[in-house]
């Protein structure tokens, strides 16, 4: 199978390559064994190991509630955020003695 550096093979190309490999294997005298459904390829003498395998003994647990409270007490409490004014500045008109608008100011 020829693959270019910048091009990934398509599914069709992969399928054709796999078929060529199987034909090559069979033509050299290889044979395909049929395995019953439900059979595993795992070695019975060397079983799959589970990292946290239960070995039958129970470990004693230690409560950590008090320790966590002490750690939380050591944390610095941040000051409350500054309060923002609830109202945005508004434009207010200043009127003269006759009720005519003179100018506006922000309050």
SVG drawing of the C-alpha trace seen along z (x, -y; Angstrom):
<svg xmlns="http://www.w3.org/2000/svg" viewBox="-42 -83 47 107">
<polyline fill="none" stroke="black" stroke-width="0.4" points="0.0,0.0 1.4,-3.3 0.7,-6.2 1.7,-9.8 3.0,-11.8 0.1,-14.3 -2.8,-12.0 -4.6,-9.6 -5.7,-6.4 -9.5,-6.1 -11.6,-3.3 -11.7,-1.8 -7.9,-1.8 -7.6,-0.3 -10.1,2.4 -8.2,3.3 -4.9,3.4 -6.3,5.7 -7.8,8.0 -4.4,8.2 -2.7,9.0 -5.2,11.8 -4.8,13.3 -1.0,13.1 -1.2,14.9 -3.5,17.6 -1.4,18.1 1.7,18.8 -0.1,21.7 -1.6,19.8 -5.1,20.7 -7.8,18.9 -9.0,20.7 -12.6,20.3 -13.2,19.5 -16.4,20.2 -18.5,17.3 -17.8,16.4 -14.2,17.6 -11.6,15.2 -8.1,14.7 -6.9,14.0 -4.4,16.5 -6.0,18.4 -2.6,18.8 -1.9,15.1 -5.2,13.4 -5.8,9.8 -4.8,7.7 -7.1,5.0 -5.1,2.2 -7.4,1.9 -8.0,5.6 -9.8,6.6 -7.5,9.0 -10.0,10.0 -8.7,7.8 -10.4,4.6 -8.3,1.6 -9.3,-0.7 -10.6,-4.1 -9.6,-7.3 -12.0,-10.2 -10.7,-13.4 -13.5,-15.8 -11.5,-17.6 -8.4,-17.8 -10.4,-19.4 -11.9,-21.9 -8.5,-23.0 -7.3,-23.4 -10.3,-25.5 -9.8,-27.7 -6.2,-28.4 -7.4,-29.7 -7.4,-33.5 -10.9,-34.9 -11.1,-37.3 -12.6,-40.7 -16.1,-41.2 -16.2,-42.7 -16.8,-46.5 -20.4,-47.4 -21.4,-48.8 -23.9,-51.6 -27.3,-50.2 -28.2,-53.2 -26.5,-54.3 -25.9,-58.1 -28.9,-59.9 -29.2,-63.1 -31.0,-65.8 -32.2,-69.1 -31.6,-72.4 -34.4,-74.9 -34.4,-78.7 -37.0,-80.7 -39.4,-80.6 -39.3,-76.8 -37.1,-76.8 -34.3,-74.1 -30.9,-75.8 -28.5,-72.8 -28.3,-69.2 -26.0,-67.5 -25.3,-63.9 -26.3,-62.8"/>
</svg>
